[in-house]
Amino acid sequence: MRATRGRTLKSCRLVCLSLAALALATAGWAQEPFRLFPVSKGGKSGYITRDGRVRIAPRFDSAAEFHEGLARVTLGGRPAFVNTSGGVVFTPQFDSVGDFSEGLAFVQIGWKTNPSIGVTIEMGKWGYIDRTGRVAVPPQFDDAGDFSEGLAAVRLRVDESHYVTCPLQDPGSTSTSTKLYGYIDRAGRLLIPPQFEYAKPFSEGLAEVSNCSKPSFIDKTGAVVLRVTFDEAMSFKGGLAPVMFYRLDGALTGYIDKTGKVVWEPSR
């Protein structure tokens, strides 16, 4: 009886280990992204697999990369979103749409041009839709960016007390910005008030913003945690952020860490 019980326990262990290994393998497979690549042929766009096989035959006027299982295409002069089988999921009724990021995509409505000279006369408003095409955040912003780490940069008109005025090269000349960027959450709530001339998506808990061409990094409360003495900075990836000095003969690029320490001096 004892020997039988021992064999039974051993068999259970082997089965459990096998199931665990299968679960890990399955999890790894599930996390492996299934990628399709946009291609063009005969003036139309479609998608191929990694090995060059046609997955979605070229039939679109244009095709962007897939994001979160959906790709933005143009069909008959209007934007649409397709799935990885090429089926049209929905056709948003907006003038412009972005790619999906964290389940939402920015959209623009009310964009107008002067047909006689082709100049934009009205930029319209920006909002967000979800993956079904439903409006998640109504168009109300003067510009909108992708969601990242739960927040997205949006541009709004501010009252005069919050204008940002910057000196120009000509002595005594200034430039004033009356529309500034802040950050909203997925519900459209303004969590960081508009106060920046430029704002980039959050990455590793920080976002690069700038006023008067002076970049800095903020945290998710909007507090400046790192001021940068370079001409430009990019988002943090892997704990480092690229920084640039611009010269007449080209740009010098280096890296800083999250304390602002230069870990690689800007160079070519």
N, C-alpha and C positions, 0 to 999 in steps of 0.2 A: 504493500500500500504506500509506504514512504517513497519507494523508488518511483512508483507511478506518479505520485504527487510532484516529485522532483522533475520528472520529465515533462509534466503538464506545465509547471511554472516556467521551465526553460523554454517550452514552446510558446507560451504567452509572451515571454520577454522578446523572443525572436519576432513574433508577429507584431508586437508593439513597436519594436525598433524599425521594422520594415514599414509600418504605417507612418511612423514619424519621418522616416527618410522620404517616403512618397509625398507626405504633406509638405516637407521642405522643398522638394523638387518642384511640386506643383505651385507652391508659393513663388518660387523663383521664376517659373515659367510665366505665371500670371503677371509678375512685375516686369517681364521683358516686353518692351514696347513693340507693338506691331506697327511698323512704319511703312507708309506709302510716300512716294516721291512724285511731285508734279512734273510733267513733261509736256512738250508741245509738238504737234505734227500737223502739217497742212493748215496752219492758222487756228487750230483748236487745241485745247488743253485737256489732259487726263492724268492718270496716275499709274505708276509702275511699282512693282515690289523691289526689294533689295537686289534680287538677281536679274532684274531687267524685264520680268514678265509684265505684260499689260494687265492691270487689275481693273481699271476703269478706263474704257476706251475714250480717246479724245473727242469731246463733244461740247466742251464749255468754251466760252469766250476767253476766260482766264481762270486760273486755279492757284490757290495759295496752299501752304502746307497744312497738314492736319494738326489740330490742337484739341486735346481731350475728346478724341473720337469724331470730331466734326471738322470739315474744311470749308473755307469760304470760297465760293466760285461766283462767276458772272455768267448768267444765262439769259440770252435775249436782252442784254443791256441792263439787267437788274441783278442785284446780289441774291445769293441763295446759299444755303448750307447743305452739304451732302454728307452721308455716312460712308464708311469704308467699303460699302458695296456699290456706291455710286448713286444711291437713292436720295432724292431731294427730301430732306427732313422738314424744312420750312423755307419760305421766301419772305424775309423781313421787308416791310414796307417803309424803308428809310433811305435817305440819300447816300449814306455811307455806313459801313459796319466794320468792326474790328474782329480779331480772332478771340476765341474763348480762352479765358484764364480764370481758374478757380470757379468755373461754372457760369461766368457772366462775360458778355461781350459788349463793348461800347458801341453806340449807334448815334448817328447824326440825322437831324431832320430840320428842314427849313433853309437849307443851303440854296442860294440863288446867285445867278450870274447875269450879267448884261449880255444878251445874245448877240448884240451887234459888235461888241468888242471883246467878248469872252472874258471879262473881268468879274471876279467875285464881288458882289455888292451886299451880300448877307451871308454870314457864316452859319446861322441857325443855332440850334441848341443840341447838347449831347446828353445821353442817358445810357441805360444798360438794359439788355434783354437776357433772359435765361436760355437754357438749352432747348426749350420748347418754342422759343420765339416770343414768349410772353414778356411784356415790359416789367422789369424788376425795379428799376429806378427811373422814373419819368424824365424825359429830356428837360434839363433846366440849367445845364452848365455851358460855359463858353468853350470848354475843351475838357477832354476826359482821357485817362490812360488806363492801362491794364491793371487788373487786381493782382496783388502780390502780398502774401502773408496777411490776407484779410483786409487790406486797405488799397485804395486807388487814389491817384492824384487827380484833382479836378480844378478847373479854373472858374473863378467867380468875380463879378464886379464888387468892389469894396467901397465903403464910404470914404470921403476925403481924408478923414483922420488916419486912415490906414494906407494911404498911397505910399509907394516906394519911389523916391526921387534920387537919381544917381547923377553924378557929375560926368560930363563928356570931355573929350580931349580939348575942345575949344574952351579957353578960359571963360568962366561965368555961365557956360551952357550946361543945361541939365536935361535929363530925360525922366519922365514920370510914368509909372505904370499904375493904371487904375483897375486892372484885372489881375488877380493874383491866384496862386495855387495853394490849396489846402488838401486834406485827405478825408475821404468818406469810408464808411464800412459798407458791407454788402447790402445793408438795409437802406443805404442812402443817407445815413446820419453823418453829419459833419463832425468828425472827431478832432481834427486839427484844423483850426481856422485858417482861411486864406491869408498868407503873409509872405509868400515867396514868388519871385519872378519866374523861376524855373524849378521843377520838381520831378524826380525820377522815382521808379518803383522801389519799394522796400526789398532789401536783400540782407539776410542774416541779421535782421532786427534793426537795420539802419537804412536811411534813404538819403541820397545826395540831393541837396537843394542849393539854390544860389540867389543872392540879391546883389545887384551892381557888379555882376561878373565875379563875385567872390564866393567860391563854393564852400559848403560845410556839410556835415552829416547830422541828422536829427534822429532821435529815437521815436517810439510810437506814441509818446506824449506830446511830440512836437518840440521838445527841448533840444537845443544844439549841444551835442556831446563831443563834437570834434570840428575844429576850424582848420581849413586847409589853406596853405600858403602858395598853392600852385594855381595855374590858370584854369585847369579843369580836373575833375575827378570822376571816376566811374564807380559803379556799384561794387560792393565787397563780394568776393567769391573765394571760398576757401580761406577766409580770414585776411585776405589782402585786397586792396583796391588799387587799380591803375591810376596814376596821376600824370599830368602833362604840363610841360612848359612849352609855350609856342614861341618860335623864333622865325625870323624872316626866311631862313633856309630850311625850315621844317620843324617838326615837333620832337621834343625829348620826352621819353616815357619811362616812368619808374613805378615803384610800388610802396605803399605805406600799410602798416598794420592798424588795428583798431584803436591803438593808443596814439596814433599819428606819427609813430616812429617810421623813418624812412628805412626800408629794408633793402631797397635797390635804388640807387641814385638815378634820376632821369638821364637817359642817354639814348643814342640811336642804336 
